[in-house]
């Protein structure tokens, strides 16, 4: 497991006014240089693996750091780069959480390496996790999570969890498109075994499996308002959705620092 995830601790859950459970997690960001470097290298590899990075920089006259900051990572200044940074960070965090703590395979990781414009977010479901047994089973599981991140301070505190719930209504339509795109990309990368895992979840009618949905909000601590969270409205058709929140101190400052560190790893 990635060492930084040891700083993720579950706090007391809250119950909304409608009686829905919301799990709360605090991310205590380590200041250990080895842990931060491991995190940063892992984070950079979501956008560009080691072999590809060396090949892509060759002949450009740029250092690896310059190339990553120019062509791969969202800008820290040019809009919508900063908000894309926050969004990507939140999705990768949740991908790590469900993979390393809950043992899902997460095919949506590969979308970050496939960006044409680094400042824009990829379309489709935010995070998809897959679980399957050695032989296909009705207990195999597709987990689709909508992620919203509020990493910067602003004058008004937003209910990002409500936004995630609202946008999760689109996931039934988006998940099949996302799975198809992920499988195509895996085949292009000659990752045949992984593409077969995705394939297993592309035909529910003939090969049934379990599907569940999640909505999560990532907050900088200063913008988390638990009173607003308690006021969320859960549509009747989404009564079964998993709800959880992650918060960390001074989150946007740390996100910029993580991208800087990732550009040097």
C-alpha positions in Angstrom: 0.0 0.0 0.0 1.2 3.5 -0.7 2.5 5.0 2.6 0.6 8.3 2.3 -2.6 6.4 2.7 -1.7 5.6 6.2 -2.6 9.2 6.9 -6.2 8.6 5.9 -8.2 8.0 9.0 -12.0 7.5 9.4 -13.8 9.9 11.7 -17.2 9.7 13.2 -19.9 9.4 10.4 -22.7 11.9 10.3 -26.4 11.3 9.5 -28.2 13.6 7.2 -31.6 15.1 8.0 -33.0 12.4 5.6 -31.3 9.7 7.7 -28.5 8.9 5.2 -25.1 7.9 6.4 -22.0 9.9 5.3 -18.6 8.5 6.2 -16.0 11.2 7.0 -12.2 10.7 6.5 -9.4 13.0 7.4 -6.2 13.0 5.3 -3.2 13.9 7.4 -0.6 14.8 4.9 2.8 13.5 5.9 5.9 15.7 5.9 8.2 12.8 5.6 10.3 13.3 2.4 10.4 9.6 1.5 6.6 9.3 1.7 6.1 12.5 -0.2 8.5 11.4 -3.0 6.8 8.0 -3.2 3.4 9.7 -3.5 4.7 12.2 -6.1 6.3 9.5 -8.3 3.1 7.5 -8.2 1.1 10.6 -9.0 3.3 11.5 -11.9 3.1 7.9 -13.3 -0.7 8.4 -13.7 0.1 11.0 -16.4 3.3 9.4 -17.8 5.2 6.3 -17.0 9.0 6.2 -16.7 9.7 4.7 -20.1 7.3 7.0 -22.0 8.7 10.1 -20.2 12.2 9.5 -21.3 11.1 8.9 -24.9 8.8 11.9 -25.0 11.3 14.4 -23.7 14.0 13.2 -26.2 14.7 15.8 -28.8 12.6 18.6 -27.3 15.5 20.5 -25.7 13.5 20.5 -22.5 14.2 18.9 -19.1 11.7 16.3 -17.8 10.4 18.8 -15.4 9.8 21.5 -18.0 8.1 19.0 -20.3 5.8 17.6 -17.6 4.8 21.1 -16.5 4.2 22.3 -20.1 2.6 19.3 -21.8 1.3 16.8 -19.2 0.3 18.5 -16.0 -2.6 21.0 -15.8 -1.3 24.6 -15.4 -1.2 26.2 -11.9 -2.2 29.5 -13.5 -4.0 29.3 -16.8 -7.7 28.5 -16.4 -9.1 25.9 -16.1 -5.8 24.4 -15.2 -6.0 25.0 -11.4 -9.5 23.5 -11.1 -8.4 20.6 -13.3 -5.5 20.0 -11.0 -7.9 19.8 -8.0 -10.3 17.5 -9.9 -7.5 15.1 -11.0 -6.1 15.0 -7.6 -9.4 14.1 -6.0 -10.1 11.4 -8.6 -6.6 9.9 -8.2 -6.9 10.0 -4.4 -10.2 8.0 -4.5 -8.7 5.6 -7.1 -5.9 4.9 -4.6 -8.3 4.5 -1.8 -10.5 1.9 -3.5 -7.5 0.1 -5.0 -5.1 -0.1 -2.1 -7.6 -0.3 0.7 -10.6 -2.1 -0.9 -8.8 -4.1 -3.6 -10.6 -2.9 -6.7 -8.9 -2.8 -10.1 -9.3 0.8 -11.4 -9.1 1.1 -15.2 -10.0 4.8 -15.2 -6.4 5.5 -14.1 -5.2 5.4 -17.7 -7.3 8.4 -18.7 -4.8 10.9 -17.4 -2.0 9.7 -19.7 -4.4 10.1 -22.7 -5.1 13.8 -22.4 -4.6 16.1 -25.5 -5.1 19.3 -23.5 -3.6 18.9 -20.0 -5.8 21.7 -18.7 -9.1 20.0 -19.4 -10.7 17.0 -17.6 -11.5 13.8 -19.4 -15.2 13.0 -20.1 -16.9 10.0 -18.7 -17.3 8.4 -15.2 -14.8 9.9 -12.7 -13.7 6.6 -11.0 -14.6 3.0 -11.9 -13.5 0.1 -9.7 -13.9 -3.5 -10.8 -13.8 -6.7 -8.7 -14.1 -10.2 -10.1 -13.4 -13.8 -9.1 -11.1 -16.1 -11.1 -14.2 -17.4 -12.9 -17.1 -15.0 -13.8 -19.7 -14.8 -11.1 -22.8 -12.8 -10.3 -20.9 -11.5 -7.3 -18.4 -9.7 -9.6 -18.7 -6.0 -8.9 -18.7 -2.7 -10.8 -18.2 0.4 -8.6 -18.8 3.8 -10.1 -17.9 6.9 -8.1 -18.6 10.6 -8.8 -15.9 12.8 -7.3 -16.1 16.6 -6.6 -13.2 18.5 -5.1 -13.3 21.9 -3.3 -9.6 22.6 -2.7 -9.5 26.4 -2.6 -11.0 28.9 -0.1 -13.9 31.1 -1.3 -16.4 33.4 0.3 -19.2 30.8 0.3 -18.9 27.2 1.4 -20.3 24.8 -1.2 -22.1 21.5 -0.8 -19.9 19.6 -3.1 -21.3 16.3 -1.9 -24.7 17.4 -3.2 -23.1 18.2 -6.6 -21.5 14.7 -6.7 -24.9 13.1 -5.9 -26.6 15.1 -8.6 -24.0 14.3 -11.2 -24.0 10.6 -10.3 -27.4 10.4 -12.1 -25.4 10.6 -15.3 -23.2 7.6 -14.4 -25.6 5.0 -15.7 -25.2 6.5 -19.2 -21.5 7.3 -18.9 -20.2 4.0 -17.5 -20.7 2.0 -20.6 -19.0 4.6 -22.7 -16.2 4.9 -20.2 -15.6 1.2 -20.0 -15.5 1.0 -23.8 -12.9 3.8 -24.0 -10.8 2.2 -21.2 -10.8 -1.2 -22.9 -9.8 0.4 -26.2 -6.9 2.2 -24.5 -5.8 -0.9 -22.7 -5.7 -2.8 -26.0 -3.7 0.0 -27.6 -1.2 -0.4 -24.7 -1.0 -4.2 -25.2 -2.5 -4.7 -21.7 -4.6 -7.7 -22.8 -5.2 -9.2 -19.4 -6.5 -5.9 -18.0 -8.7 -5.4 -21.1 -10.2 -8.8 -20.4 -11.2 -7.6 -16.9 -13.0 -4.6 -18.4 -14.6 -6.8 -21.0 -16.2 -8.9 -18.3 -18.3 -5.8 -17.3 -19.6 -4.8 -20.7 -22.5 -7.2 -21.1 -24.7 -7.3 -18.0 -27.7 -8.8 -19.8 -25.8 -12.0 -20.7 -23.3 -12.0 -17.8 -24.9 -10.4 -14.8 -22.8 -8.7 -12.0 -23.4 -6.3 -9.1 -23.3 -2.6 -9.7 -23.0 0.0 -6.9 -22.5 3.8 -7.0 -20.7 6.3 -4.8 -20.6 10.0 -4.4 -17.7 11.7 -2.7 -16.5 15.2 -2.0 -12.9 16.2 -1.3 -12.6 19.4 0.8 -9.9 21.6 2.1 -10.7 21.7 5.8 -11.5 25.4 5.8 -14.4 24.9 3.3 -16.0 21.8 4.9 -19.4 22.7 6.4 -21.0 19.6 8.0 -24.3 21.4 8.5 -24.6 21.8 4.8 -23.7 18.2 4.4 -26.5 17.2 6.7 -28.9 19.0 4.4 -28.2 17.0 1.3 -31.2 15.7 -0.7 -31.0 12.1 -1.9 -33.2 11.3 -4.9 -35.3 8.2 -4.4 -33.7 6.4 -7.2 -30.3 6.9 -5.6 -31.2 5.7 -2.1 -28.5 3.0 -2.3 -25.5 5.3 -3.1 -22.4 5.3 -0.9 -21.6 8.7 0.5 -18.3 9.8 1.9 -16.1 12.9 2.4 -12.4 13.4 2.6 -10.8 16.6 4.0 -7.3 17.9 4.5 -5.7 21.1 5.6 -4.6 23.8 3.1 -5.4 21.4 0.3 -4.8 23.6 -2.8 -1.4 24.6 -1.6 -0.5 21.0 -1.1 -1.9 20.0 -4.6 0.4 22.6 -6.2 3.3 21.3 -4.2 2.5 17.7 -5.2 2.5 18.6 -8.9 5.8 20.5 -8.4 7.4 17.5 -6.6 5.9 15.1 -9.2 7.6 17.0 -12.0 11.0 16.3 -10.4 10.5 12.5 -9.7 
